[in-house]
Amino acid sequence: MTQLNEKLHLNEGWLSAAEHCPSPNFNQRPANQVPRLLVIHNISLPPEKFGGGYIQDFFLNRLDPSVDPYFATIATLQVSAHLLIERTGQLVQFVSFDQRAWHAGQSEYAGCGNCNDFSIGIELEGADHTPYTEQQYQQLARVTAALIDYYPAMTPEHITGHEDIAPGRKTDPGPAFNREHFNRLLTMERQG
């Protein structure tokens, strides 16, 4: 894991500081779309349990449905996020930020549907009602600052939760996500 005071760099949409686990679940963004929205998610597999590498298995289409009864309900889904931030702050990237990851599903932001076309999806290993770790907040702020620097159309005003672009269908990152704390860290990271 990179030191938290080390600046993050992107190369062709990949974070140099992240572990790269390329997912097959992506495609090209439409020609007229660039990343301009950041969507924050949470994920835990099995639900509300952390560790085990099951999130990576899920995004790589190799989740074993015999390991947990819940896995049998999702093992055939083909989804991905651009980046996972584990509880320890470890960064795992599945899709280049330049590409279209399959994270948002049916969604709408500011009157525009199909948010996957123009968004970046970051998963926090967590659950709606479980506090996120300080390492996750710090890494999320660092990654977000790097994305804002790299993609001119992305600004701090265009950061949202999955629950906000798919209301009634999704609840993440949930009430446990401290947006004020994240915003403070992001401001400090961008000034630093």
C-alpha positions, 0 to 999 in steps of 0.5 A, a space after each residue: 500500500 502506498 503511503 498516505 502522503 504520497 501523491 497518486 498518479 494515473 497512467 492511461 486510466 490506471 492508478 500506479 499505486 493500486 493492485 491491478 486486477 483487470 475485470 472482463 466486465 467493462 466496455 468503451 464509453 460512448 464517443 461523446 462521454 468522458 468521466 465527469 461524475 464520481 459514484 461512491 458505493 459500498 460492497 461486502 461479500 458475504 453481506 456485512 462480512 469483510 475480507 476473504 477476497 470475495 469482492 475480487 472474485 465477484 468482479 472477476 466472474 469467479 465467485 464460487 456459489 458453494 462458499 456461501 448461500 448468498 453467493 448463489 444469488 449473485 454468482 452469474 451477474 457480470 458487474 464491476 467497479 473501477 476501484 475498490 478501497 478495502 477496510 485497510 485502505 488497500 486500493 484494488 483497480 478492476 477497470 481503467 477509469 477511461 473505460 466504462 465499468 458496470 457499476 451503476 445499473 439503471 441510474 440517473 444524474 442531473 437528468 442524464 440516464 445511464 450513469 455508467 457512460 460518464 461516471 467512475 465507480 468506487 466501492 468502499 468495502 463496507 455496509 450501509 450501517 457499519 462505520 467506514 475506516 479512517 484509512 478508507 476516507 483518506 484513500 478515497 480523498 486521495 483518489 478523488 483529488 487525483 481523478 479531479 486533477 486528471 479529468 477536467 470535467 470532474 469536479 467536487 460538485 459532481 460526487 454522489 452516492 449510488 443511493 442518489 442516482 438509483 433511489 429506491 433501488 440502492 441504499 449505498 454508501 448508506 448512513 454510515 458514510 460521513 460525507 462531511 468528513 470526506 469533504 473536509 479530507 478532499 479539500 485538504 488533499 486538494 490544497 496540500 
